[in-house]
């Protein structure tokens, strides 16, 4: 059974955070830690941590973002600051300040390698430092930038053979840099390659699966729309837009997507190397849209109204009005003859597409519904909302009535999904 060997309070009186702790690879009894206005060293002795004299002397405290012990030098440690300074300490004292990767740009990660060390900074910068025999100790040889990723380089890792360097960024992306021919690289060129594939850098606002192809479409607040292949486990297309998307729907054919932006709803074609809009609709901030199962219709939420269009002619074939609050969820019946909706007004409605009229309804005041689905046989409807209950509705005397209730407290379910088999219901919470 493991237990705490020794413990000491390393922060100052303001309880500033500690970012990193490291052992000296040549002396495991020597520990250093850095943080906000903190850089301290300790000696492990008889199950106690004894503070040592400050390595940085009487230097004014600042944010020390990262540090690293150099394996080739027994008592040499490099410290990086949020102002872009690189401090070299040796033998327990500050020796010199090295050339900054970029003045005023914070240093986020440092990694040693055989020739010296690598520094990852803010603004997507990565700098190589090599050992010298003069008083400078180390000189900066090259600085590379990652195009379109001017963010913090959080972590660095290098292959044992030191041929490839991998870095992770603050925006959730991973890149690799070949070091085997770094002498020939030009700093002004893009020398990085995406490691595995790119990912959304911010929250995902919409997702939909294609019925006939192994594809998923996602949109995000990072202003990108991405098409993923879940069979091959890779990303097929990425397109950035001037503004973020709120919702997305995938046509069953896998050839079109519907995306709701702040200004308009756009119907787009998926081409070999592009995602191109071919029709725009005047629906602002559409947060729910959905193609019918056959793909010949699509429905889009416009505040309290659901607008239904023909997918091929783009003609508005009907407007479903009746909700007194924002519509949060829409769901097509398996045969596309009906549409179920739920909203913030506590109403669950079933609409017929033949005449675009409301056929069944159930209103529960005070419940903000977030998701509704229908069973494959179209006999029951399930809905979840703010009242922490999963409800099943069935047709009774021509109206929708609650037949079953499942208490989910204290969890608030926000989304539910019912596969075509209809035997298992999946639910997600906040």
PyMOL commands that set and color helices and strands:
alter all, ss='L'
color gray80, all
select helices_A, chain A and resi 122-124+182-184
alter helices_A, ss='H'
color red, helices_A
select strands_A, chain A and resi 18-24+27-35+38-45+48-51+64-69+76-81+86-90+93-98+107-113+116-121+125-131+138-145+153-158+164-169+174-178+192-194+204-209+215-220+224-229+234-240+245-250+256-261+265-270+275-281+289-291+297-302+305-310+316-320+327-332+338-343+347-352+357-363+369-374+380-385+389-396+399-407+413-418+425-429
alter strands_A, ss='S'
color yellow, strands_A
deselect
rebuild
show_as cartoon
